Amino acid sequence: MATIADLRQLVSDTKPDEAAEMTSTLLDAGLDPMEVLEEGVMSGLQDVGDRFAAKKAIVLDLVRAGVTAKACVPLIQASFPEGEGVKIDKKIVLGTMLSQHNIGKNLVSTLLSIGGFEVIDIGEKNSPFDFYEKAESVGADLIAVSVVFAPAMEKFNELLSLLNEMNVRDKYPVIVGGAVTSQKWASEAGADGWGAQAKDGVELARKLLSIE
């Protein structure tokens, strides 16, 4: 019998076709989509990330893991019945600062969307001004930033400075997460919230936007 542990292993082994097939099998069997996402796909990604941190994996493994997750996530999203959950009238601008790395950002986007938020995903390789400009143009309620390598940390600081200079810092709560970040760094930078995992983004957004 197929299990979520099997899916986790396939994601960890970066096998997109097999992982997608396993995802469909689990969903067809009636397993909870959120559990499939969190315990299967996200846990498998975390395994790859842990190996990379321990220098037992290379950047290419992270890329392959992202491809594997990308093969599974749309299947999970489609398994949520139309209209399921409460739609929240709040807009979140989400993107990756500088880097083209998008695994974590895409998972956060998925979870926020499932959680009812309207997500404006501006993609990768963004500058501080890109976040500010999009937030202003769409009337965002919150900005979420993925920071995955050291140079982007300084750019995150520049984003907060820019928001202050434009007199809109109080208008936009800003949350951050990513491989090189920590609670200590985020607090010192002046972020309104930090997430260690993709699923933390939903909880942070709900808290900062006072959603019960």
N, C-alpha and C positions, 0 to 999 in steps of 0.2 A: 504494500500500500504506500502511495506517495505521501510524503510528509513535508512540513515547512522546513524541517532540518535538511531535507534533500535539496530544496530550492536554495537555501542558504549556502550549501556546499557548491552548487552549480554556479552561483554568483561569485563565490569566493574563488572558484576555479576559472572564472571568466569564460563561461561557455554560453553565449547569448541564445543560440537556437534551442539548446536543451533547457535553459532556464525559462525561456518564453513558453515552451511546451509544458514544463512543469507548472508554471504559473497558471496556465489555462486549466490544467488538470485539477489543481487545488481549488480554483474558483468554481469549476464545474461540480466539484464535490461538495460545494456549499460552505467552504471555509470563509471566515470573516475577511473581507478584502484588506482592512486595515492591519489585521494580524499578518496576512500574507506580505504586505508591504513592509511592515516594521520588523517582524521576526525573520522573514525570508530575505527580501531584497536588501533592506537597510543593514541588517546584521551581517550579510555576506559582504557588503561594501566595507563595513567596519573591519571585518577580518582582513581584507586587502590593505586597508589603511594602517592597521596595526602591524602587518608584515612590512609595509613600507617604512613605518617609523622605526622598526627594528632592523632596517637595512637588509631585509630578507626578500624585498620586492623592489622593482624599478618603476620609473615613471610610466613606462609602457604598460605595466600591469594595472596601474591606476586608470589609464585610458581605456584599456580593455574592460575593466570593471564598470566604467561608465557606459560603455557600449552595451554591456550585458544588462545593466539596470534599465537603460533606455528601451531595451527590447521588452522588458517586463512591465514597466510602469503604465503605459497606455492600456494594457489589458486590465490592469487593476482599476484604473480610473473608469474605464467603460463598465466595470462591474457594479458601480454604485448606481442605484436606480435614479432615474431623472427626478430632480427635485428633492432628493434625499438630503436631510440636514437643513439647518437654518441658514438662509442667505444673509450675509452681513453687509450692510451698506457702508463698507469701508474699503478704501483703495490703498494698496501697498505697492510701492515701487521697489523692485528687487533686481539686483544685478551683482556681477563679480567685478571687483576693482582691479583694473589693469590686466589680470591674467585671463587666458582663454579656458582655464579649468572650470568645469561647470557641473560636476557630479553632485556635490553637496547643494549647490544653488538650485539645481533642477528638482532635487528631492524636497527642498524647502518650498519651492513653488507648488509642487504637487500637493503637499500637505496643507498649505495655506488655502489652496483652491478647494480641496475637499472640505476644509474647515469653514467654507462659506465666504471667504474674502475674495475681492476682485484683485487679482494679481497682475500688475503691469511689469512683465519681465523684460528688462532692457538688455539682457544677454551678458556677454563677456567683454573684457578689455575696455571697461569704462573708466572715464576720468571723474574727478569730483564734480566738475561742472555738469557732466551727463546726468548724474543723479539729481542735482539741483534743478536742472532745466526740465527734466521729465516730471519731477514732483510738482513743479509749478504749473506745467502745461496740463496735467491731468487732474490737478486738485487732490493730490495724494494726502492720506491721513498718516502714513508712516513710511519710513525708508528702511529697507533691509539690505545689508551689504555683506557679500562674501569676500573674505580676505584670506588668500591661500599662500601668499609668499611675502617675504619681508618688505620689499619695496612698496607693496600695497598698504602696509601698515602706516607709513608716512602719508600716503595719499588719503587714507581714511581720516587722519588728523586734519589734512587740508580740507576735506569735505566739511567737517564740523566747523572749521574756521570760516569757510565760505558761507555756510548757513548763518553764522553769527554776523559776518560782514553784510549780508543781505537782509539782516534783521528778520530772519524766518526760522531761527533755531528753535524757538518755542513752538513754532507751528508744526514741526515735524519730529516726532520721536524717532530716534535712529537706533536700530539694533544691528549687531554684527556677530559673525561667527566665521569659522574657517580653521584650517589646519595649523596655522602659526599663531592663532589668537589664544587668549586666556581671559579668565574673569578679571585678574589683576590688571592686565594690559587694557582691557576694554574700559574698566572703571577709571583708570588713570587718564585714558584718552578722552573720557567724557561721554561715552556711549550711554544710551538709556537702558540697554539690555544686551546680554551676551548669551549665545546658545552654544552648548558643547556638542549638541546633536541636532540633526535636521528637525526632529519633532519638537524641539524647544521653541522653534520660531512661532508656532501657533500659540503656545501658552504665553509667550512674551507679548505677542501682538494683542491678544485678548486682554491681558493685564494692562498694558499701556494705553489701550483704547477704551478701557473701562467697560468691557463686554462680559456680562455674567455667563 
